[in-house]
Every structure is written in structure tokens, then in C-alpha cells.
Amino acid sequence: ISPEQAQGLIWDHRSDIYALGVIAYAMFSGKLPYVGEPMSLLFQHIEGKAKPVHEVRDTVNPRVSLLVQKLMAVDVDDRLQTMKEVAEAIRDVLKRVA
């Protein structure tokens, strides 16, 4: 659940971008960014203090970790805004880490 959904605010396609970030976090780290009881999970998503992926799994490139952080930004305006931006960011990271 995106932070804006957890707070009962209006949400849009950027909530899906947040969800993609959570999926990417799990794929790269092997762990979910937040764990706990349902209410605790809601607050953790609102606070957005997930440990960076490269700190959870040291084989992850920090550039990849930064991309995941951008996808999971708590403030919807700090998040990547469109899937086109997401695709461009992924291409850019791939060029830099390959």
C-alpha cells in the first residue's frame, strides 16, 4: 500500500509506481522493506524509512538502490511520475552498471 493510500488521501498511478518499488526492493534484497502487524506496516509505509537495498544486500549496486528509493519515495511528488520516467531511469541505471 502506498503512503498516500495508507493515509486515506487521493491516489493515482503513482501508487502503482510505489508498488513497483516495493516489488523491486524484494527482488533485489530478498526481503520486504517493512515487516510487522498490519497497523505497524501502514505506519512504516507512511514513514518510509526502509533500509536502502544495497545495505540489505551488499551485492546490489548503489545506483540500483537509489532507483528503488526513487520508486518508493513517500512524497508522491518526489517519486518518479510516469512509467515512461521509470523506463528511462531503468535504462540509465543499466548503462551505468553494465
C-alpha positions as CSV (number, residue, x, y, z in Angstrom):
1,I,0.0,0.0,0.0
2,S,1.4,3.4,-0.9
3,P,1.8,6.1,1.7
4,E,-1.0,8.2,0.3
5,Q,-3.4,5.2,0.3
6,A,-2.4,4.4,3.9
7,Q,-3.3,7.9,4.9
8,G,-6.6,7.9,3.1
9,L,-5.5,10.5,0.6
10,I,-6.3,10.7,-3.1
11,W,-4.1,8.4,-5.0
12,D,-3.3,7.8,-8.7
13,H,-1.0,5.8,-11.0
14,R,2.0,6.9,-8.9
15,S,0.7,4.5,-6.2
16,D,1.5,1.7,-8.7
17,I,5.0,3.1,-9.2
18,Y,5.4,2.9,-5.4
19,A,4.2,-0.7,-5.6
20,L,6.7,-1.4,-8.3
21,G,9.4,-0.1,-6.0
22,V,8.3,-2.4,-3.2
23,I,8.5,-5.4,-5.7
24,A,11.9,-4.3,-6.9
25,Y,13.1,-3.9,-3.3
26,A,12.0,-7.5,-2.5
27,M,13.6,-8.8,-5.8
28,F,16.9,-7.2,-5.2
29,S,17.2,-7.7,-1.4
30,G,15.3,-10.9,-0.9
31,K,13.3,-9.2,1.8
32,L,10.3,-6.9,2.1
33,P,11.1,-3.4,3.0
34,Y,8.8,-3.5,6.0
35,V,7.5,-6.3,8.3
36,G,5.1,-6.4,11.2
37,E,1.5,-6.4,12.1
38,P,-1.0,-4.6,9.8
39,M,-1.1,-1.3,11.6
40,S,2.6,-1.2,12.0
41,L,3.0,-1.9,8.3
42,L,0.8,1.1,7.5
43,F,2.9,3.4,9.6
44,Q,6.1,2.1,8.2
45,H,5.0,2.8,4.7
46,I,3.9,6.3,5.7
47,E,7.3,7.0,7.4
48,G,9.3,5.5,4.6
49,K,12.4,4.5,6.5
50,A,13.2,1.3,4.6
51,K,16.9,0.4,4.8
52,P,18.5,1.0,1.3
53,V,18.6,-2.1,-0.7
54,H,22.4,-2.0,-1.1
55,E,22.7,-2.0,2.7
56,V,20.5,-5.1,3.0
57,R,22.3,-7.0,0.2
58,D,25.8,-5.6,-0.4
59,T,26.0,-7.1,-3.9
60,V,23.4,-4.6,-5.1
61,N,24.8,-1.6,-6.9
62,P,24.1,1.7,-5.1
63,R,22.7,3.1,-8.3
64,V,20.1,0.3,-8.3
65,S,19.4,1.0,-4.7
66,L,18.8,4.7,-5.4
67,L,16.4,3.9,-8.2
68,V,14.4,1.7,-5.8
69,Q,14.4,4.6,-3.3
70,K,13.0,6.9,-6.0
71,L,10.2,4.5,-6.8
72,M,9.4,4.2,-3.1
73,A,9.5,7.9,-2.2
74,V,7.0,8.7,0.5
75,D,6.1,12.1,-1.0
76,V,4.3,11.3,-4.2
77,D,5.9,14.4,-5.8
78,D,9.4,13.0,-5.1
79,R,8.6,9.7,-6.8
80,L,9.2,9.1,-10.5
81,Q,6.0,10.4,-12.0
82,T,5.3,8.2,-15.0
83,M,6.1,4.7,-16.3
84,K,8.0,6.4,-19.1
85,E,10.2,8.1,-16.5
86,V,10.6,4.7,-14.8
87,A,11.6,3.0,-18.0
88,E,14.1,5.8,-18.8
89,A,15.6,5.6,-15.3
90,I,16.0,1.8,-15.6
91,R,17.8,2.2,-19.0
92,D,20.1,4.8,-17.4
93,V,21.0,2.6,-14.5
94,L,21.6,-0.4,-16.8
95,K,24.0,1.7,-18.9
96,R,25.9,2.8,-15.8
97,V,26.2,-0.6,-14.1
98,A,26.8,-2.8,-17.1
